[in-house]
């Protein structure tokens, strides 16, 4: 339980540093909206997250794969995806990396 509390504290600190209108925040809001649940959900979510980090140019396809995990497409997921405004994936990702790099972790 202590390691879970430590992980929670680290993640909360990270979230507090993210600007609410940033691309990083938009991606995180999308992730929160997807609500991956079920057997091995933690492993599935981590594997999918790593997949995006390895091939960020696949972001538009990745979002669809994540939404499809539970076979339910919710209004919250569509809204979060729309707010990402993925007209230029490379620009979105470049800005996201800059935002991540600028965080004082």
Buried (B, 14 or more C-beta within 10 A) or exposed (E): EEEEEEEEEEEEEBEEEBEEEBBBBBBBBBBEBBEBEEEEEEEBBEEBEEBBEEEBEEBEEBBEEBBEBBEEEEEBBEEBBEBBEBEEBEEBBEBBEEBBEEEEE
